[in-house]
Amino acid sequence: MLLWSILISFAVGIIMVPIIRKFAFRINAVDTPRERHKHTKTTATLGGLAIFISFSVGMLLAPIDKSGFVPIYFGALIVIATGFIDDLFDLSPKWKMLGQILAALCVTVWGEITINFINIPFYGQVDFGYFAIPLSIIWIVAIVNALNLIDGLDGLAGGISIIALMTIAGMALLLKDAFVAPVALILVAAVAAFLIYNFPPASIFMGDTGALFLGYMIAVLSLMGFKNVTFISLLVPLIILGVPLSDTFFAIVRRLKERMPISSADRSHIHHRLMALGFTEKQTVLLIYCMALLFSMAGFVFSFSTAWGAILLLVLLIFCIEIIVEFIGLIGEDYRPILNLLQKIHRKRK
């Protein structure tokens, strides 16, 4: 039964996390306190390895057709290896990107999982042709890096992953997908087991091993669940992952504005800005969870909307994101065009 696979995945995760934590200390895969970090003691990384092992056991026992899973799993091994090496030796961005692209090639070329066409409202079908593979690779790499960038507080990436995976599983069940939903639920169980040890104050971090793996799996499952459909349906996973994707987008905008390298690190991500406003670490994590839940709910509503309803909802979402960005200073504290306009209107009315 699938339920047993999910429960066993969770149980294996509970057992594996302490073992991986000891292993991480033994091979010095640890994160020591630094200026940009909130934790004050040396903490084991490689938590993603425990997630991967427990997920693998659950998948092995799952009563589903796994013939098409081999390319996906091989790609997962590549991102796990990339993250593992990075957690040990700090890989340069170009080598991390190479690992992500190789994993994406396993999915798109070997597994033949690509976005081949979309139907745009009021226009018709657009075939991607030779661009199907490059666009699908960009999709996977973008989501992988979005989740990796938001992994800045205890429990943050894990919780957002669970919300995204549960939403993808729910959508897949509605679409009667016999593969995506079970895989997503087994992965939820593996992440939930890890989150017990990772929620503030964390005793272990998922590291790049976990962030890359989870981003990769979410990207692939969303690609499988929503490919070759309408433009509206294609936007659903983007809305579901609204928090990490918007954080990544505005990080790029911020760095371009300040003429900094896109790969450079800073303390202006959404969690940094919320804490700068006075929220505690736990409050910030829970607040971002709430944002992720709202995006997921919007994704559900979006998928069942008419074309005009979807467009209206999308405009409303973009407006809400812009207000949040300006309020917390995600691009910069001096970037407040809409809020300044509203203040001027309010002053004139007085």
C-alpha positions as CSV (number, residue, x, y, z in Angstrom):
1,M,0.0,0.0,0.0
2,L,1.1,3.5,-0.7
3,L,0.4,4.6,2.9
4,W,2.9,2.1,4.2
5,S,5.5,3.5,1.8
6,I,4.9,7.0,3.1
7,L,5.0,5.9,6.7
8,I,8.2,3.9,6.2
9,S,9.8,6.8,4.4
10,F,9.0,9.0,7.5
11,A,10.3,6.3,9.9
12,V,13.5,5.8,8.0
13,G,14.0,9.6,8.0
14,I,13.6,9.8,11.8
15,I,16.3,7.1,12.2
16,M,18.6,8.4,9.5
17,V,18.9,12.0,10.5
18,P,20.9,11.4,13.8
19,I,23.1,8.9,11.9
20,I,23.8,11.4,9.1
21,R,24.5,14.1,11.7
22,K,27.2,12.0,13.4
23,F,28.6,11.1,9.9
24,A,28.7,14.8,9.0
25,F,30.8,15.7,12.1
26,R,33.1,12.8,11.4
27,I,34.0,14.0,7.9
28,N,33.8,17.6,8.9
29,A,30.8,18.5,6.8
30,V,29.8,21.2,9.3
31,D,28.7,24.8,9.2
32,T,30.6,27.0,11.6
33,P,29.1,30.4,12.7
34,R,29.9,33.2,10.4
35,E,28.9,36.9,10.0
36,R,25.9,36.2,7.8
37,H,24.6,33.3,9.9
38,K,22.1,33.3,12.8
39,H,23.3,30.2,14.5
40,T,25.9,30.4,17.2
41,K,27.3,26.8,17.3
42,T,28.9,24.5,14.8
43,T,26.1,22.5,13.1
44,A,26.2,19.4,10.9
45,T,25.1,19.7,7.3
46,L,24.3,16.9,4.9
47,G,20.7,16.6,6.2
48,G,19.7,16.3,2.6
49,L,21.4,12.9,2.5
50,A,18.9,11.6,5.1
51,I,16.0,13.0,3.1
52,F,17.3,11.3,-0.1
53,I,17.9,7.9,1.7
54,S,14.5,7.9,3.3
55,F,12.8,9.0,0.0
56,S,14.7,6.2,-1.9
57,V,13.5,3.6,0.6
58,G,9.9,4.8,0.3
59,M,10.1,4.8,-3.5
60,L,11.5,1.3,-3.6
61,L,8.5,0.0,-1.6
62,A,5.9,2.1,-3.4
63,P,3.3,0.1,-5.4
64,I,3.6,2.3,-8.5
65,D,5.1,1.8,-12.0
66,K,8.7,3.1,-11.6
67,S,9.9,2.4,-15.2
68,G,9.9,6.1,-16.0
69,F,11.6,7.0,-12.8
70,V,15.1,5.8,-13.6
71,P,16.2,9.0,-15.5
72,I,14.8,11.1,-12.8
73,Y,16.6,9.1,-10.1
74,F,19.8,9.2,-11.9
75,G,19.5,13.0,-12.2
76,A,18.8,13.1,-8.5
77,L,22.0,11.2,-7.8
78,I,23.9,13.9,-9.8
79,V,22.4,16.8,-7.7
80,I,23.0,14.8,-4.5
81,A,26.7,14.3,-5.4
82,T,27.0,18.0,-6.4
83,G,25.5,19.1,-3.1
84,F,27.5,16.7,-1.1
85,I,30.8,17.9,-2.7
86,D,29.7,21.5,-2.2
87,D,28.9,20.9,1.5
88,L,32.4,19.5,2.0
89,F,34.5,21.8,-0.2
90,D,32.4,24.8,-1.3
91,L,32.1,24.4,-5.1
92,S,32.3,27.4,-7.3
93,P,28.9,28.5,-8.8
94,K,29.9,27.3,-12.2
95,W,30.5,23.7,-11.0
96,K,27.2,23.7,-9.1
97,M,25.5,24.9,-12.2
98,L,27.1,22.2,-14.3
99,G,25.8,19.5,-11.9
100,Q,22.3,21.0,-12.2
101,I,22.4,21.1,-16.0
102,L,23.6,17.5,-16.2
103,A,20.8,16.4,-13.9
104,A,18.3,18.4,-16.0
105,L,19.7,16.7,-19.2
106,C,18.9,13.3,-17.6
107,V,15.3,14.3,-17.2
108,T,14.8,16.1,-20.5
109,V,16.9,14.1,-23.0
110,W,17.0,10.6,-21.4
111,G,13.6,10.8,-19.7
112,E,12.0,12.9,-22.5
113,I,10.2,15.0,-19.9
114,T,9.8,18.4,-21.5
115,I,7.4,21.3,-22.0
116,N,6.6,20.7,-25.7
117,F,3.8,23.2,-26.3
118,I,1.3,25.5,-24.5
119,N,-2.1,26.9,-25.4
120,I,-2.2,30.7,-24.9
121,P,-5.6,32.3,-24.2
122,F,-7.0,34.3,-27.1
123,Y,-4.1,33.1,-29.3
124,G,-3.9,29.4,-29.7
125,Q,-1.2,26.6,-29.4
126,V,2.5,27.5,-29.5
127,D,4.9,24.6,-30.2
128,F,8.4,24.9,-28.7
129,G,10.0,22.4,-31.1
130,Y,13.8,22.5,-30.7
131,F,13.4,24.9,-27.8
132,A,11.5,22.3,-25.6
133,I,14.6,20.9,-24.1
134,P,16.5,24.2,-23.4
135,L,13.3,25.7,-21.9
136,S,12.7,22.7,-19.7
137,I,16.4,22.8,-18.5
138,I,16.0,26.5,-17.6
139,W,12.8,25.6,-15.7
140,I,14.6,23.0,-13.6
141,V,17.7,25.0,-13.0
142,A,15.6,28.1,-12.0
143,I,13.5,26.3,-9.4
144,V,16.6,24.5,-8.0
145,N,18.4,27.7,-7.4
146,A,15.3,29.5,-6.1
147,L,14.9,26.9,-3.3
148,N,18.6,26.9,-2.6
149,L,18.7,30.7,-2.2
150,I,15.8,30.8,0.3
151,D,17.5,28.2,2.5
152,G,18.6,30.8,5.0
153,L,16.8,30.0,8.2
154,D,16.2,26.9,10.2
155,G,13.2,25.0,8.8
156,L,12.5,27.5,6.0
157,A,13.3,25.5,2.9
158,G,12.0,22.3,4.3
159,G,8.6,23.8,5.2
160,I,8.2,25.6,1.9
161,S,9.1,22.3,0.1
162,I,6.4,20.4,2.1
163,I,3.8,23.1,1.2
164,A,4.8,23.0,-2.5
165,L,4.9,19.2,-2.7
166,M,1.5,18.9,-0.9
167,T,0.0,21.3,-3.4
168,I,1.6,19.5,-6.4
169,A,0.3,16.2,-5.0
170,G,-3.2,17.6,-4.5
171,M,-3.3,19.0,-8.1
172,A,-2.0,15.7,-9.4
173,L,-4.7,13.8,-7.6
174,L,-7.3,16.0,-9.2
175,L,-5.7,15.3,-12.6
176,K,-5.7,11.6,-11.7
177,D,-1.9,11.3,-12.1
178,A,-0.9,7.9,-10.8
179,F,2.8,8.8,-10.5
180,V,3.4,12.4,-9.5
181,A,1.0,12.4,-6.5
182,P,2.6,9.2,-4.8
183,V,6.1,10.4,-5.4
184,A,5.3,13.9,-4.0
185,L,3.7,12.4,-0.9
186,I,6.6,10.0,-0.2
187,L,9.0,13.0,-0.5
188,V,6.8,15.0,1.9
189,A,7.2,12.2,4.5
190,A,11.0,12.3,4.1
191,V,11.1,16.0,4.5
192,A,8.7,16.1,7.4
193,A,11.0,13.6,9.3
194,F,14.0,15.9,8.7
195,L,12.0,19.0,9.7
196,I,11.6,17.6,13.2
197,Y,15.4,18.0,13.6
198,N,15.7,21.2,11.5
199,F,12.9,23.4,12.9
200,P,14.4,26.3,15.0
201,P,16.7,25.7,16.8
202,A,18.1,23.3,14.2
203,S,20.4,20.5,15.2
204,I,21.2,19.7,11.5
205,F,21.0,21.6,8.2
206,M,19.9,20.1,4.9
207,G,22.9,21.8,3.2
208,D,23.2,22.1,-0.5
209,T,22.8,18.4,-0.6
210,G,19.1,18.8,0.5
211,A,18.3,22.2,-1.1
212,L,19.5,21.1,-4.6
213,F,17.7,17.7,-4.3
214,L,14.4,19.2,-3.1
215,G,14.5,22.0,-5.7
216,Y,15.3,19.4,-8.4
217,M,12.4,17.1,-7.4
218,I,9.9,19.9,-7.1
219,A,11.0,21.2,-10.5
220,V,10.7,17.7,-12.1
221,L,7.4,16.8,-10.5
222,S,5.8,20.2,-11.5
223,L,7.1,19.7,-15.0
224,M,5.5,16.2,-15.2
225,G,2.3,17.3,-13.6
226,F,1.6,20.5,-15.6
227,K,3.4,20.0,-19.0
228,N,1.8,20.3,-22.4
229,V,-1.2,22.1,-21.1
230,T,-2.6,25.7,-21.2
231,F,-0.5,28.7,-20.4
232,I,-2.7,29.2,-17.3
233,S,-1.9,25.7,-16.1
234,L,1.8,26.2,-16.8
235,L,1.7,29.2,-14.4
236,V,0.3,27.1,-11.5
237,P,3.7,25.7,-10.3
238,L,5.2,29.2,-10.6
239,I,2.4,30.5,-8.3
240,I,2.8,27.6,-5.9
241,L,6.5,28.4,-5.7
242,G,5.8,32.1,-5.5
243,V,7.9,32.8,-2.4
244,P,11.2,31.3,-3.4
245,L,10.9,32.3,-7.1
246,S,9.9,36.0,-6.3
247,D,12.7,36.1,-3.7
248,T,15.2,34.9,-6.3
249,F,13.8,37.3,-9.0
250,F,14.1,40.4,-6.7
251,A,17.5,39.3,-5.5
252,I,18.7,39.4,-9.2
253,V,17.0,42.8,-9.7
254,R,18.6,44.1,-6.5
255,R,22.1,42.9,-7.5
256,L,21.8,44.3,-11.0
257,K,20.6,47.6,-9.5
258,E,23.7,47.7,-7.2
259,R,26.0,46.4,-10.0
260,M,26.9,43.3,-8.0
261,P,27.5,39.8,-9.5
262,I,24.2,37.9,-9.6
263,S,25.9,35.0,-7.7
264,S,27.1,37.2,-4.8
265,A,25.5,36.8,-1.4
266,D,23.8,39.5,0.6
267,R,21.5,40.0,3.6
268,S,18.5,41.3,1.8
269,H,16.5,38.2,1.1
270,I,12.9,38.1,2.3
271,H,13.8,36.3,5.6
272,H,16.5,38.9,6.3
273,R,14.2,41.8,5.6
274,L,11.5,40.4,7.8
275,M,13.9,39.9,10.7
276,A,15.2,43.5,10.1
277,L,11.6,44.6,10.7
278,G,11.8,43.0,14.2
279,F,10.4,39.5,13.7
280,T,12.1,36.7,15.5
281,E,13.5,33.7,13.6
282,K,10.5,31.5,14.3
283,Q,8.0,34.2,13.5
284,T,9.8,34.9,10.2
285,V,9.7,31.2,9.3
286,L,6.0,30.9,10.2
287,L,5.2,34.1,8.4
288,I,6.9,32.8,5.2
289,Y,5.0,29.5,5.6
290,C,1.8,31.5,5.6
291,M,2.9,33.3,2.5
292,A,3.7,30.0,0.8
293,L,0.3,28.6,1.8
294,L,-1.5,31.7,0.3
295,F,0.4,31.2,-2.9
296,S,-0.5,27.5,-3.0
297,M,-4.2,28.3,-2.4
298,A,-4.0,30.9,-5.2
299,G,-2.5,28.2,-7.4
300,F,-5.5,26.0,-6.8
301,V,-7.9,28.8,-7.6
302,F,-5.9,29.8,-10.6
303,S,-6.0,26.3,-12.1
304,F,-9.8,26.3,-12.1
305,S,-10.4,29.8,-13.2
306,T,-11.6,31.0,-16.6
307,A,-9.1,32.8,-18.8
308,W,-10.3,36.3,-17.7
309,G,-10.5,35.2,-14.1
310,A,-7.0,33.8,-14.2
311,I,-5.7,37.1,-15.7
312,L,-7.4,39.1,-13.0
313,L,-6.0,36.9,-10.3
314,L,-2.5,37.1,-11.8
315,V,-2.7,40.9,-11.9
316,L,-3.8,40.9,-8.2
317,L,-1.0,38.6,-7.2
318,I,1.6,40.8,-8.9
319,F,0.2,43.9,-7.2
320,C,0.3,42.2,-3.8
321,I,3.9,41.0,-4.4
322,E,4.9,44.5,-5.4
323,I,3.4,46.0,-2.2
324,I,5.1,43.4,0.0
325,V,8.4,44.0,-1.8
326,E,8.2,47.7,-1.2
327,F,7.0,47.4,2.4
328,I,9.9,45.1,3.5
329,G,12.5,46.7,1.2
330,L,13.3,43.6,-0.8
331,I,14.9,45.6,-3.7
332,G,16.0,48.5,-1.5
333,E,14.7,50.7,1.2
334,D,14.4,53.6,-1.2
335,Y,12.3,51.6,-3.7
336,R,8.7,52.5,-2.9
337,P,6.9,53.8,-6.1
338,I,3.4,52.5,-5.3
339,L,3.6,53.2,-1.5
340,N,4.8,56.7,-2.2
341,L,2.0,57.3,-4.7
342,L,-0.6,56.1,-2.2
343,Q,1.0,58.4,0.4
344,K,0.7,61.4,-2.0
345,I,-3.0,60.5,-2.7
346,H,-3.7,60.2,1.0
347,R,-2.1,63.6,1.7
348,K,-4.1,65.3,-1.1
349,R,-7.3,64.0,0.4
350,K,-6.4,65.5,3.7
